[in-house]
Amino acid sequence: MDLRYHTGIWYGSAASGLDDGVLEFRRWSAFMAMMSALHVVPGLHPKGGGPSRTVVQLCDALSKRSEFDITLLSQGLKGGVSVPSVEPGVIRRVVESRSGLALQLGRPIQRRLNTTLYKELPALVHSHGIWHLVNHWSTRFARKHGIPLIIQTRGMLEPWALEYKAWKKRLATLLFQRRDLETAKVLIATSTQEYENIRKLGFRNPIAVIPNGVGLVTPSANNARINQTFQKEHTVLFLSRVHPIKGLVNLVSAWSQIQPTDWRLRIAGPDEGGHLAEVITLAGELGVAASLDYVGEVDGADKSALYNSADVFVLPTFSENFGVVVAEALAHGVPVITTKGAPWNDLPVYGCGWWIDIGVAPLVATLREALALTDEERRAMGARGRDYVRRYNWEDIAGQMIEVYLWVIGQGTRPDLIQLD
């Protein structure tokens, strides 16, 4: 039997002795094997921020369709936890290690990719994120085997992100990162803002602008505040990573200038690098610690309940490629305040929030405006936000991604959402 593998398809020669029916079955099987997409992400720990969830949710949405088999490859500590898939069709591969250093170097995934058999090669590789060596190994894997590569930069080329630990990123750029990005058949940005920042860095790859999605929420008949302790008080909610990039220092400083009565500032999310201590210390120094609550990391029903308990949501970020928590708040009918570091300029256009300059003074002015509204006015803003956010349905986003995949592997025409310049 003379069978040879080429770009994902097994070919049989006429001399193989196989009858037409068997050859047709082999061709069909080869085509089905070819229609597979390998997603690679450094980690999926629940504390890993937005990408840990949005990558899983994207794979779930893609798996519901019939065009591609979806495999999600990640790594983690031995016995650790990962954000689960809810779609059973997603093939999960978590490569574990007891060594934190090995995970930083991406060695578990490097070994896994190096031992993958040719018959297991996917039609395309979709790498989520940059800078991490896991993403570098996935690029080398795609390049070695001639597999089309898609890189979703996930905000890691935004100006603020580039300045954070800048010397490491400059070194990585010289060693591998620029070449890796230029290798990609398509780059994916989650907003026009991110697209423009990628272009400013000189990358000429085709770029598809595809946002993250959000699960749509059915309005609850009881959308009142859930915490009986503060039932008579209103709540401003911050829910995200407790990290300097999120602007919590600016938020606490602004809160100290307005010190509203019958309002609380509630902070939720995982503490990263000890930043929470800085925030709490500042709140004490400014005399607002008594009106601030840190409720820790929340997920699932607890997170949904926290959104439902809020009157206003605020994300005073320095930089976001998307800001999935903004979409989540809107889906729960909560008006949003966020900065021009996040790509949500539509908020004032649709009357569901505020899009403001970065800094303490703009936060002070906007918080005063938001808190001065009546409950009815804020609920009306929330209802408009719930209607607006329907455009971020995961099913629609999966359809856009499939269009890109088919074009990348030569099975479809170039979608309009792909920008060539």
Disulfide bonds with the S-S distance in Angstrom:
none
